[in-house]
């Protein structure tokens, strides 16, 4: 059964951008990201601490370095 969900605007912008770059639909890109996240969590390869650290980089990206 299909369901609608609300996502933050910054995530929608990223989804639209990446979907266009990869030639996917918006839903297709969202499902791809969901499946990647599910695979990582279920694999046990990365512990909770490492996953939180990776997510932190998404929430607070470092500014580009000036040369």
C-alpha positions as CSV (number, residue, x, y, z in Angstrom):
1,X,0.0,0.0,0.0
2,X,1.4,3.4,-1.0
3,X,1.7,6.0,1.7
4,X,2.7,9.7,1.6
5,X,5.3,11.0,3.9
6,X,6.6,14.5,4.6
7,X,10.3,15.2,4.3
8,X,12.2,18.4,5.2
9,X,12.7,20.8,2.3
10,X,16.5,20.3,2.3
11,X,16.1,16.6,1.8
12,X,13.6,17.1,-1.0
13,X,16.1,19.5,-2.7
14,X,18.8,16.8,-2.4
15,X,16.5,14.1,-3.7
16,X,15.5,16.2,-6.7
17,X,19.1,17.1,-7.5
18,X,20.4,13.5,-7.1
19,X,17.4,12.0,-9.0
20,X,18.1,14.3,-11.9
21,X,21.9,13.5,-11.9
22,X,21.3,9.8,-11.8
23,X,18.3,9.7,-14.2
24,X,16.0,8.3,-11.5
25,X,12.5,9.4,-10.6
26,X,12.1,11.2,-7.3
27,X,10.4,8.1,-5.8
28,X,13.1,5.9,-7.3
29,X,15.9,7.9,-5.7
30,X,14.1,8.0,-2.3
31,X,13.6,4.2,-2.4
32,X,17.3,3.8,-3.4
33,X,18.4,5.8,-0.3
34,X,16.0,3.9,1.9
35,X,17.3,0.5,0.7
36,X,20.9,1.6,1.2
37,X,20.1,2.7,4.8
38,X,18.3,-0.5,5.5
39,X,21.2,-2.6,4.1
40,X,23.7,-0.7,6.2
41,X,21.7,-1.0,9.4
42,X,20.9,-4.7,8.9
43,X,24.4,-5.7,7.8
44,X,26.0,-4.8,11.2
45,X,29.1,-3.8,9.4
46,X,28.9,-0.2,10.8
47,X,28.1,0.2,14.5
48,X,25.6,2.8,15.8
49,X,28.4,5.2,16.7
50,X,29.9,5.2,13.2
51,X,26.4,5.5,11.6
52,X,25.7,8.5,13.9
53,X,29.0,10.1,12.9
54,X,28.2,9.7,9.2
55,X,24.8,11.1,9.6
56,X,26.3,14.1,11.5
57,X,28.3,14.9,8.4
58,X,25.1,15.1,6.4
59,X,23.5,17.4,9.0
60,X,26.5,19.6,9.3
61,X,28.7,19.5,6.2
62,X,32.1,21.2,6.4
63,X,32.4,24.4,4.4
64,X,34.5,24.1,1.2
65,X,38.2,24.8,1.7
66,X,39.5,27.9,0.1
67,X,42.8,27.6,-1.8
